[in-house]
Amino acid sequence: MTEKRTLSRSDEVRVRRDRKQDKRQKQAGEQAYRTMPPVTSRDRAGYSNTQTQPKRKSNARRYNAAVAARRETRFHLPLLPSLQTGPRFIPLILTLALGAAAYFLLASPTFRVTQAQVNGLARLSAAEVNSALDLGGEIVFFLRPEEIVSRLRVSYPEIESAQVTVSMPNQVIVEVNERQPVIFWQQGSGFTWIDENGVAFRPSGDLSGLVPVAAEGTPPGGPAPADDPLSPPAFLAPDMVKTALTLAPSLPQGSSLIYEERGGFGWMDSRGWQVSFGTESKDAALKLQIYQSLVDSLIARGITPAFVSVIHADAPYYRMEK
């Protein structure tokens, strides 16, 4: 004995809806298979001609399948980003514009340096300076004048000062001031030029008028100027440079100044003796006068010394050949 199931109101509504749906589908199928009524027509003689329309093939199954597929499948179109032109969109535009401008400036050959224009050269050549700077292909925006000056003066101690100007679109102008040599210093197999501050640097070409010094020892150097950190330390103390320049006009013809660690500056006199004046410039002119007076006295007495010392102005002496 089966128990009768009591349906709720919602279940009854669902059942009635399913029955109506099945009924609609059944009617649609029957209409698809219905035969068209015969069509009667008359010819020119007046005879009737009855024709039966051919049965059309049913598309009910295909239609039902398409309807079911549409019910089961839902298509979702991709969401496209929407562009908003509000206040938040302005920084993005500015960023893109600045990025494009920066790329143009960095990639364009218009702002790349080929070589520097060098002015004020005396003995160096522009090619030597540009070789030391190596600015070819550099972007003008990244150049720092103080770094260029430092690179130049470290490479060439003979440059006493330099000034660099960088201008658009790719121009670099270098104004240099070369050191003026006053002493030609020769020690052993090496030689160098020395300026009035005692800085030694590489000779460049032939230059007349320099005081020749044949060194038999290494002189005491001097510190670098406190106000010029790029200047190298002095190879020769500036006071010793003054001494050499004071003694140079009294050198015998064709002779060179001699430097010794103990006797300082002096020379070999053509009459057969050596003289030493020390290294201090304070009494250098006075020492020359004392030396001349002493030599005149010795010659007048017929004395030919082997060595004369005027290192101390208040105590000159001479020494005979042993």
C-alpha positions in Angstrom: 0.0 0.0 0.0 1.6 3.3 -1.1 1.3 6.5 0.7 0.0 9.5 -1.2 2.6 12.2 -1.3 1.3 15.7 -0.6 2.9 18.4 -2.8 3.6 21.8 -1.5 2.3 24.8 -3.4 5.8 25.6 -4.8 6.1 22.0 -6.1 2.7 22.2 -7.7 3.7 25.5 -9.5 6.9 23.8 -10.7 5.0 20.8 -12.0 2.5 22.9 -13.9 5.4 25.0 -15.4 7.2 21.8 -16.6 4.0 20.5 -18.1 3.4 23.7 -20.1 7.0 23.6 -21.3 6.6 20.0 -22.5 3.3 21.0 -24.2 4.9 23.9 -26.1 7.7 21.7 -27.3 5.3 19.0 -28.4 3.2 21.5 -30.4 6.3 23.0 -32.0 7.2 19.5 -33.2 3.8 18.8 -34.6 3.7 22.0 -36.5 7.0 21.2 -38.0 5.7 17.9 -39.4 2.2 19.3 -40.6 1.4 18.8 -44.3 0.6 21.9 -46.3 -3.0 21.9 -47.8 -3.2 21.3 -51.6 -3.1 24.3 -53.8 -5.6 24.5 -56.8 -4.8 26.5 -59.9 -6.4 26.8 -63.3 -4.6 26.8 -66.6 -5.5 28.8 -69.7 -8.0 26.2 -70.9 -10.0 26.5 -67.7 -9.1 23.1 -66.3 -8.3 22.9 -62.6 -4.9 21.6 -61.5 -4.5 20.5 -58.0 -1.0 20.3 -56.6 0.1 19.1 -53.3 3.0 21.0 -51.7 6.0 18.8 -50.9 6.6 18.1 -47.3 9.3 20.3 -45.9 12.0 18.8 -43.9 11.7 19.4 -40.3 14.2 21.7 -38.5 12.5 21.1 -35.2 15.3 19.0 -33.8 17.9 21.5 -34.8 15.8 24.4 -33.5 15.2 22.7 -30.2 18.9 21.9 -29.9 19.8 25.6 -30.6 17.3 26.8 -28.0 18.7 24.4 -25.4 22.2 25.5 -26.2 21.3 29.1 -25.8 19.7 28.4 -22.4 22.7 26.5 -21.2 25.5 28.8 -22.6 26.1 32.3 -21.4 28.5 34.5 -23.3 30.5 37.1 -21.4 32.3 39.9 -23.4 35.7 41.0 -22.1 35.7 44.1 -20.1 37.6 46.9 -21.9 39.5 49.5 -19.7 37.8 52.8 -19.7 39.9 55.9 -20.0 39.2 58.6 -17.7 40.3 62.1 -18.3 40.0 63.4 -14.7 42.7 64.9 -12.5 44.3 61.5 -12.0 44.9 61.1 -15.7 47.0 64.3 -16.0 50.1 63.0 -14.1 50.2 59.9 -16.4 50.2 62.1 -19.5 53.0 64.3 -18.1 55.0 61.2 -17.2 54.7 59.7 -20.7 55.7 63.1 -22.2 58.7 63.5 -20.0 59.8 59.9 -20.7 59.6 60.5 -24.4 61.5 63.8 -24.1 64.2 62.1 -22.0 64.6 59.3 -24.5 65.0 61.8 -27.4 67.6 63.8 -25.5 69.7 60.7 -24.6 69.4 58.9 -27.9 69.9 61.9 -30.2 73.5 62.5 -31.5 72.8 66.2 -31.4 73.7 66.2 -27.6 76.8 64.0 -27.8 80.2 65.6 -27.7 82.7 64.9 -30.4 85.8 66.6 -29.0 86.7 69.6 -26.8 87.8 73.0 -28.1 91.1 73.8 -26.4 92.4 77.3 -26.1 95.6 78.8 -24.6 98.0 76.0 -25.6 101.7 76.8 -25.9 103.5 73.5 -26.3 100.8 70.9 -25.9 98.6 70.0 -28.8 94.8 69.9 -28.9 95.0 66.2 -29.9 97.0 65.4 -26.8 94.5 67.2 -24.6 91.5 65.5 -26.2 93.2 62.1 -25.9 93.5 62.7 -22.1 89.9 63.9 -21.8 88.3 61.2 -23.9 85.0 63.0 -24.3 84.0 61.5 -27.7 80.4 60.3 -27.5 79.7 61.6 -24.0 76.3 63.1 -23.4 76.6 66.8 -22.7 74.0 66.8 -19.8 76.2 64.4 -17.8 79.5 66.3 -18.0 80.8 68.0 -14.9 83.4 70.8 -15.6 85.3 70.2 -12.3 85.8 66.5 -13.2 87.1 67.4 -16.7 89.6 69.9 -15.1 90.8 67.3 -12.6 91.2 64.7 -15.3 93.2 67.1 -17.4 95.6 68.4 -14.7 96.3 64.9 -13.4 97.2 63.7 -16.9 99.3 66.8 -17.6 101.2 68.4 -14.6 102.5 71.0 -17.0 99.0 72.6 -17.0 99.0 75.0 -14.1 95.3 75.9 -14.3 92.3 75.1 -16.5 88.7 76.3 -16.9 86.0 74.3 -18.6 82.7 75.6 -20.0 80.0 73.2 -21.2 77.2 74.6 -23.4 74.4 73.3 -25.5 74.0 71.4 -27.6 77.3 69.6 -27.5 80.1 72.1 -27.0 83.0 71.8 -24.5 85.5 74.7 -24.3 88.7 74.3 -22.3 90.9 77.3 -21.4 94.4 76.2 -20.2 97.4 77.9 -18.8 100.6 76.0 -19.2 103.5 76.1 -16.8 106.6 78.1 -17.9 109.8 76.1 -17.4 112.9 77.9 -16.1 115.2 75.0 -15.3 116.4 72.1 -17.4 117.2 69.5 -14.7 119.4 66.5 -15.7 120.0 63.7 -13.2 121.7 60.5 -14.4 120.1 59.5 -17.7 116.9 61.4 -17.0 115.9 65.0 -17.4 112.9 67.2 -16.8 111.7 70.7 -16.9 111.0 72.7 -13.7 108.9 75.9 -13.3 109.4 78.7 -10.8 107.3 76.8 -8.2 109.6 73.8 -8.4 107.1 71.6 -10.2 108.7 69.1 -12.6 107.0 68.0 -15.8 107.7 66.3 -19.1 109.7 68.4 -21.6 107.9 69.1 -24.9 110.1 70.2 -27.8 113.1 72.4 -27.6 113.1 75.6 -25.5 116.0 78.0 -25.2 116.8 80.1 -22.2 116.5 77.4 -19.6 119.1 77.2 -16.8 120.9 73.9 -17.1 121.5 71.9 -13.9 123.5 68.7 -13.7 122.4 67.0 -10.5 124.6 64.6 -8.6 122.0 63.9 -6.0 118.3 64.1 -5.3 117.2 67.6 -4.1 114.7 68.1 -1.2 111.2 68.6 -2.6 108.4 70.8 -1.4 104.8 70.3 -0.5 101.9 71.0 -2.9 100.2 74.4 -2.6 97.5 74.4 0.1 95.2 76.5 -2.2 95.6 74.2 -5.2 95.0 70.5 -4.4 95.4 69.5 -8.1 99.0 70.8 -8.2 101.6 68.1 -7.8 104.2 68.4 -5.0 107.2 70.4 -5.9 110.2 68.4 -7.1 112.5 71.2 -6.2 111.9 73.6 -3.3 110.8 77.0 -4.6 113.6 78.8 -2.7 116.2 76.6 -4.4 114.7 77.6 -7.8 115.3 81.3 -6.8 118.9 80.4 -5.9 119.6 78.8 -9.3 118.0 81.7 -11.2 120.2 84.2 -9.2 123.4 82.3 -9.9 122.7 81.5 -13.5 123.8 84.9 -15.0 127.3 84.5 -13.5 127.9 81.0 -15.0 131.0 80.7 -17.1 130.4 80.5 -20.8 129.3 77.0 -21.8 129.1 75.7 -18.2 126.2 74.2 -16.3 125.1 74.6 -12.7 126.1 71.6 -10.6 123.9 70.5 -7.7 125.3 68.4 -4.9 123.5 67.3 -1.7 126.2 68.8 0.6 127.4 71.8 -1.4 124.2 72.9 -3.0 124.6 74.8 -6.3 127.9 75.7 -7.9 129.9 75.2 -11.0 133.3 74.1 -12.3 135.3 77.2 -13.2 137.2 77.1 -16.5 140.4 78.2 -14.6 140.5 74.9 -12.8 138.5 74.9 -9.5 135.0 74.2 -8.3 132.8 76.6 -6.3 129.8 76.0 -4.1 127.2 78.5 -3.0 124.7 76.4 -1.1 121.0 76.4 -1.6 119.6 79.4 0.1 118.5 82.3 -2.0 118.6 84.9 0.8 122.3 85.9 0.4 122.9 84.5 -3.1 123.7 87.9 -4.7 126.0 88.7 -1.8 127.8 85.4 -2.1 128.5 86.1 -5.8 130.2 89.4 -4.8 132.2 87.7 -2.1 133.3 85.0 -4.5 134.4 87.4 -7.1 136.5 89.4 -4.6 138.1 86.2 -3.2 139.0 84.9 -6.7 140.6 88.3 -7.6 142.7 88.2 -4.5 143.9 84.6 -5.2 144.8 85.3 -8.8 146.7 88.5 -7.7 148.8 86.3 -5.4 149.3 83.6 -8.0 147.2 81.0 -6.1 145.1 78.5 -8.0 142.7 76.8 -5.6 141.1 73.4 -6.2 137.8 74.3 -4.3 136.1 77.5 -3.2 133.2 77.6 -0.7 130.9 80.5 -0.3 128.1 78.4 1.3 128.2 80.7 4.3 128.6 84.4 3.3 130.3 85.2 6.6 132.9 82.4 6.4 134.1 81.8 2.8 137.2 79.7 2.3 139.3 77.9 -0.4 141.1 74.7 -0.5 144.3 73.8 -2.4 145.0 70.6 -4.3 146.1 67.8 -2.0 
